Amino acid sequence: MPVLPTSLLLRSRLIPPFFSPPSARPVHRLAAAITFSSARRPFPDKNLIRAKDSVKELPSLPLFPNQPLTLLPDQATGFVAAAQANFRRVTVDSTGGNEGAQLLCVVRALLKKIKRRVLVGDRVLVSSVDWENRTGMIEDVFERKTEVIDPPIANVDHFLVLFSMEQPKLEPFTLTRFLVEAESTGIPLTLVLNKCELADEEALSTWKDRLHKWGYEPLFCSVESKSGLGFLEGTLKGKTTVVVGPSGVGKSSLINYLRSDQHYDEIDDLYSEGVKWLGEQRVSQVSKSGLGRHTTRHVSLLPLTGGGYLADTPGFNQPSLLKVTKKSLSETFPEIRQMLSDSASCSFNDCLHIGEPGCVVKGDWERYPYYLQLLDEIKIREEIQLRTFGTKREGDVRYKTGEMGVKHPEPRLELKKHRRVSRKRINQSVIDELEEIDEGFD
């Protein structure tokens, strides 16, 4: 039996026998013949079509509603009180007879696809609520007033920067990083120094004068001896406050004191390494090296007796400063803000205050070396981001306008990874391949 050439075998697989050779007919007829077989597809199931039509008729919630919603019996609104892994604990603030109830919720898959994070402190809409088992699904997120990146929490009214005088010892540059991170959010802050019973009067007076030159009025307290905490309780009343600071400075101890006269509700099956979500916070001793131990591992929003909430966050020794740019860094230092307010502005709008001509900011203040060090760090980070992402970056989400002008978020698919190649391009590539075969055969 004679062996056919490879080119003829390829042509016999691609072209049905009842068609004439490509050279004997126009190219567009070949494209129609190739797409003829691919156009044959099974008709979709009627149940799928009916389900698709029913989904289209469901009312859609705007991303940022500005008016009260009409809720269904299995819906509720509330705020996220704690986050752990893929679960969120939502405290219900509406729906008759269920105010204050705690729901264990998962996040809707669409919110994950469009990369809309559900943070602690977010006001959310919960659907598919099972009031007996206290479970539900977070359907959408309301508009945020404020957002903090590190730690991730939303709708914050007040920052409490907590440090200790000893164990671990107060370090100026670490304190500066935390203050810069808090100042970059634009949220009012209070600086509190704990464990004052371990320091003498001279050290307390020295640090008070030193921080006054920085532009802060610190509050000295001691959770161990219960001193200096009365004024702090009045400051936190009626606000959503985030407590930040290095590990081991006494954040969990302070929170336990502020909530000592509360009755801790318990929710079944909401445990993390033996710690209840609503119970007391774990407390550990400082390590032998003088550094703190990480006892808080999840962000949680805890109610206070006098009203308001206190957000306990995991301790970290180096804030990320991701929202701080080289142009906005100077705005996070009260010393520079005071110099610019006392005199005329600098000669150049983009002045970085590093000795440019006509700069009114001098280098005769204590934290100026810290400012230069942070400026160099931010410059390096921005250069890396510019080389990695470029000057323009396409968003991960696109919005499609539906009925009544409501915009629906959709995930933007990445090229060459999710999108299917068009038929026109496939057909054209087949035609080019056939023409090359014909030329080689001739």
C-alpha positions in Angstrom: 0.0 0.0 0.0 1.5 3.4 -1.0 2.3 5.8 1.8 0.8 9.2 1.4 2.9 12.4 2.2 2.4 14.1 5.5 1.0 17.2 3.8 -1.8 15.2 2.2 -2.7 13.5 5.4 -3.0 16.9 7.1 -5.1 18.3 4.3 -7.4 15.2 4.5 -8.0 15.8 8.2 -8.7 19.5 7.9 -10.8 19.6 4.7 -13.8 17.3 4.1 -13.6 15.2 0.9 -16.6 16.8 -0.7 -14.8 20.2 -0.9 -12.5 21.2 -3.7 -8.9 22.1 -3.1 -8.2 25.5 -1.6 -6.5 26.7 -4.8 -9.7 26.1 -6.8 -12.0 28.3 -4.7 -12.0 31.7 -2.9 -10.4 31.9 0.5 -13.7 33.1 2.2 -15.4 29.9 1.1 -12.7 27.9 2.9 -13.3 29.9 6.1 -17.0 29.2 5.9 -16.3 25.5 5.4 -14.0 25.3 8.4 -16.4 27.1 10.7 -19.3 24.9 9.5 -18.4 22.0 11.8 -17.5 24.2 14.8 -20.9 25.9 14.6 -22.7 22.7 15.4 -23.3 22.9 19.2 -25.9 21.1 21.3 -28.8 23.3 22.3 -28.6 24.4 25.9 -30.8 22.8 28.5 -34.2 24.6 29.0 -33.7 24.5 32.8 -30.4 26.5 32.4 -32.1 29.1 30.2 -35.0 29.4 32.7 -32.5 29.8 35.6 -30.5 32.4 33.7 -33.7 34.4 33.0 -34.8 34.2 36.7 -31.4 35.5 37.8 -31.7 38.5 35.5 -35.0 39.5 37.2 -33.5 39.6 40.7 -33.1 43.1 42.1 -29.5 44.3 42.3 -28.1 46.3 45.1 -26.1 49.4 44.4 -22.5 49.3 45.6 -22.9 52.4 47.7 -26.6 52.9 48.7 -27.5 56.3 50.1 -30.9 55.4 51.5 -32.4 52.8 53.8 -33.0 49.4 52.2 -36.2 47.3 52.1 -35.0 44.1 53.6 -36.4 40.6 53.1 -37.0 38.3 56.0 -33.7 36.5 55.4 -31.7 39.7 55.0 -30.1 42.0 57.6 -27.6 44.8 57.8 -24.8 45.1 60.3 -21.1 45.6 60.7 -18.2 43.2 60.6 -16.9 42.7 64.2 -14.2 40.2 63.5 -12.5 38.4 60.7 -10.7 35.1 60.7 -9.7 33.0 57.6 -12.7 32.9 55.3 -15.3 33.8 57.9 -16.7 37.1 59.2 -18.6 37.7 62.4 -21.3 40.3 61.7 -23.2 42.1 64.5 -26.8 42.9 63.3 -27.9 46.5 63.6 -31.3 46.2 61.9 -34.1 43.7 61.3 -36.8 43.7 63.9 -36.2 41.6 67.0 -32.6 40.6 66.1 -30.6 43.8 66.9 -27.3 42.9 68.3 -27.4 39.2 67.1 -24.1 37.7 66.0 -23.9 35.9 62.6 -21.2 33.7 61.3 -20.9 34.7 57.6 -19.0 33.8 54.5 -18.3 36.2 51.7 -20.1 36.1 48.4 -17.9 34.7 45.6 -18.5 37.8 43.3 -17.0 40.1 45.9 -13.8 37.9 45.9 -13.7 37.9 42.1 -13.8 41.7 41.8 -11.3 41.8 44.7 -13.5 43.8 47.0 -12.2 43.1 50.4 -14.6 42.8 53.4 -12.8 44.5 56.3 -13.5 44.6 60.0 -15.6 47.7 60.6 -17.4 47.5 57.2 -21.2 47.9 57.2 -22.5 45.0 55.1 -25.7 43.5 53.7 -26.2 39.9 54.8 -28.5 37.6 52.8 -29.6 33.9 53.2 -29.7 34.4 57.0 -30.5 31.3 59.1 -31.6 32.9 62.3 -31.7 29.6 64.1 -28.1 28.6 63.4 -27.0 32.3 63.1 -25.3 32.0 59.7 -25.5 34.0 56.5 -23.6 35.3 53.5 -22.2 38.8 53.0 -23.9 40.1 49.9 -22.5 43.6 49.5 -20.5 46.3 51.3 -21.7 49.8 52.1 -19.6 52.8 51.3 -16.7 53.4 53.7 -15.9 56.6 55.6 -12.3 55.7 56.2 -10.0 52.8 55.4 -6.8 51.8 57.1 -4.4 49.5 55.2 -2.2 48.4 58.1 -4.0 47.0 60.1 -6.8 46.3 57.6 -9.9 48.0 59.1 -12.7 50.3 57.9 -14.8 53.2 59.3 -12.3 54.2 62.0 -12.8 57.4 64.0 -9.7 57.5 66.3 -6.2 56.1 66.5 -4.6 55.0 69.7 -0.8 54.6 69.4 0.3 52.6 72.4 3.9 52.2 73.4 5.6 51.2 76.7 8.3 53.0 78.6 10.1 49.7 79.4 9.8 46.0 78.4 10.1 46.7 75.5 12.0 49.9 75.8 10.7 53.0 74.0 12.7 53.4 70.8 12.4 56.8 69.0 12.6 55.6 65.3 10.1 52.8 65.8 7.7 55.3 67.5 8.3 57.7 64.5 7.2 55.0 62.0 4.0 54.3 63.9 3.2 58.0 64.2 3.8 58.5 60.5 1.6 55.6 59.6 -1.2 57.0 61.8 -0.8 60.6 60.5 -1.0 59.4 56.9 -4.6 58.2 57.4 -5.8 61.7 58.4 -7.6 60.2 61.5 -7.2 61.9 64.9 -4.7 60.1 67.1 -3.8 59.8 70.8 -0.3 58.8 71.9 -0.3 56.7 75.1 2.8 55.4 77.0 2.1 52.4 79.2 4.1 50.7 82.0 5.0 54.0 83.6 5.6 52.2 86.9 8.8 50.8 85.5 10.3 54.2 84.7 11.5 56.9 87.1 10.2 60.5 87.2 13.2 61.9 85.4 12.7 59.6 82.4 9.0 60.4 82.3 9.7 64.2 82.4 12.4 63.9 79.7 10.1 62.0 77.3 7.3 64.4 77.9 9.4 67.4 76.9 10.9 65.5 74.0 7.5 64.5 72.6 6.2 68.0 73.1 8.9 69.2 70.7 7.8 66.5 68.2 4.3 68.1 68.4 2.5 65.5 70.6 1.0 65.6 74.1 1.4 62.0 75.4 -0.8 60.4 78.0 1.2 58.4 80.6 -0.6 55.4 82.2 -0.1 52.1 83.8 -2.5 49.2 83.3 -0.7 47.3 86.1 -1.3 50.0 88.8 -4.5 51.2 87.2 -3.3 54.8 87.0 -4.0 57.4 84.3 -6.8 55.4 82.7 -9.8 57.6 83.6 -9.1 60.3 81.0 -8.4 57.6 78.4 -11.9 56.1 78.9 -13.5 59.4 78.3 -11.5 59.9 75.1 -12.6 56.5 73.7 -16.3 56.9 74.5 -18.6 56.8 71.4 -15.8 56.2 68.9 -14.4 53.4 66.9 -10.8 53.3 68.0 -7.9 51.3 66.6 -5.1 50.3 69.0 -1.8 50.0 67.3 1.7 49.4 68.6 4.5 46.9 68.8 4.1 43.5 70.4 4.3 43.4 74.2 3.4 47.0 75.0 0.2 46.0 76.7 -2.6 46.3 74.1 -4.5 43.2 75.2 -4.1 44.1 78.9 -5.5 47.6 78.2 -8.4 46.2 76.3 -9.2 43.7 79.1 -9.2 46.6 81.6 -11.5 48.8 79.5 -13.9 45.9 79.1 -13.5 44.4 82.6 -17.1 45.2 83.7 -18.8 43.7 80.6 -20.5 40.4 80.3 -18.7 38.4 77.6 -21.1 36.6 75.4 -20.0 33.3 74.0 -20.8 31.9 70.5 -20.5 28.2 69.9 -18.0 27.0 67.3 -16.3 30.3 67.1 -12.9 29.3 68.5 -9.4 30.0 67.3 -6.6 28.2 69.1 -8.6 28.2 72.3 -9.5 31.9 72.2 -13.2 33.0 72.1 -14.0 35.8 69.6 -15.9 37.8 72.2 -14.0 36.8 75.4 -10.9 38.3 77.0 -7.8 38.8 75.0 -4.8 36.6 75.6 -1.9 38.1 77.6 1.7 36.9 77.6 4.9 37.9 79.3 7.7 39.8 77.5 10.4 37.4 76.1 13.9 37.2 77.5 15.2 39.4 74.7 13.1 42.3 75.8 10.8 42.1 72.8 7.1 41.4 72.9 5.3 38.2 72.1 2.6 38.0 69.5 -0.6 37.1 71.4 -3.3 38.8 69.2 -3.4 37.2 65.8 -6.7 38.4 64.3 -8.4 41.8 64.0 -11.5 42.1 66.1 -13.9 44.9 67.0 -14.9 44.9 70.7 -17.7 46.9 72.3 -17.0 49.3 75.2 -19.2 49.9 78.2 -19.5 53.6 77.7 -20.3 53.2 74.0 -18.1 52.8 71.0 -15.8 50.1 69.9 -12.2 49.2 70.3 -10.3 47.4 67.6 -7.6 45.0 68.8 -5.0 44.3 66.1 -2.0 42.0 65.9 1.2 43.6 67.0 3.9 44.4 64.4 7.2 46.0 64.8 7.5 47.8 61.5 4.5 49.5 59.8 4.4 49.2 56.0 3.9 52.9 55.2 2.2 51.9 51.9 0.0 55.0 51.7 2.9 57.4 52.4 4.5 58.9 49.3 7.7 61.0 49.0 5.5 64.1 48.5 3.1 63.3 51.4 5.8 62.3 53.9 6.4 65.8 55.1 2.7 66.2 56.0 3.0 63.4 58.6 5.6 65.3 60.6 4.1 68.0 62.9 7.5 69.8 63.0 7.4 70.4 59.2 3.8 71.5 59.3 4.6 74.0 62.0 7.6 75.4 60.1 5.4 75.8 56.9 2.7 77.6 58.9 5.0 80.0 60.6 6.7 81.2 57.4 6.1 81.4 53.7 6.0 78.3 51.6 8.9 76.8 49.8 10.0 78.2 46.4 9.0 74.9 44.6 5.7 73.1 44.9 7.5 69.7 44.7 10.0 70.5 47.4 11.1 67.5 49.4 12.8 69.6 52.1 16.3 68.1 51.6 18.1 71.4 51.2 16.6 72.6 47.9 17.0 76.3 47.0 14.3 78.4 48.8 13.3 75.6 51.2 12.0 77.0 54.5 12.4 73.7 56.4 15.7 73.6 58.2 17.5 70.5 59.6 17.9 71.7 63.2 15.2 69.5 64.7 15.6 66.1 66.3 13.7 63.9 63.9 15.1 65.3 60.7 17.5 62.3 60.2 14.5 60.0 60.7 12.7 62.0 58.0 15.6 61.6 55.5 15.8 57.8 56.3 12.1 57.3 55.6 12.3 59.4 52.5 15.1 57.2 51.1 13.0 54.1 51.9 9.9 55.4 50.2 11.9 56.5 47.1 13.3 53.0 46.7 9.8 51.5 47.1 8.3 53.9 44.5 11.0 53.1 42.0 10.4 49.4 42.3 6.7 49.9 41.9 7.2 52.0 38.8 9.4 49.4 37.2 7.1 46.6 38.2 3.7 48.1 37.3 4.5 51.0 35.0 2.8 54.4 35.0 -0.6 53.1 33.9 -2.2 50.0 35.2 -5.6 48.6 34.1 -8.0 48.1 36.9 -9.1 44.7 38.1 -12.8 45.7 38.0 -15.0 47.1 35.3 -18.6 48.4 35.8 -21.5 47.5 33.6 -24.6 49.8 33.6 -27.8 47.8 34.0 -31.4 48.8 34.5 -32.3 52.1 36.2 -28.6 53.2 35.7 -27.3 50.8 38.4 -23.7 49.9 37.8 -22.7 46.3 38.4 -19.1 45.3 39.1 -17.5 42.6 37.0 -14.0 41.1 37.2 -11.7 42.2 34.4 -10.2 39.1 32.8 -6.5 39.0 32.1 -5.3 38.7 28.5 -3.9 35.3 27.3 -5.0 33.6 30.5 -8.7 33.5 30.6 -9.9 34.9 27.3 -10.6 32.5 24.5 -9.0 33.1 21.1 -11.6 34.4 18.6 -12.8 32.1 15.7 -11.7 34.7 13.2 -8.1 34.4 14.4 -8.3 30.6 14.5 -9.7 30.4 11.0 -7.1 32.8 9.6 -4.3 30.7 11.2 -5.7 27.5 9.6 -5.9 29.2 6.2 -2.4 30.5 6.4 -1.2 27.0 7.4 -3.0 25.4 4.4 -1.5 28.0 2.0 2.0 27.1 3.3 1.3 23.4 2.8 0.1 24.1 -0.8 3.2 26.1 -1.6 5.4 23.3 -0.2 3.4 20.6 -2.1 3.8 22.6 -5.4 
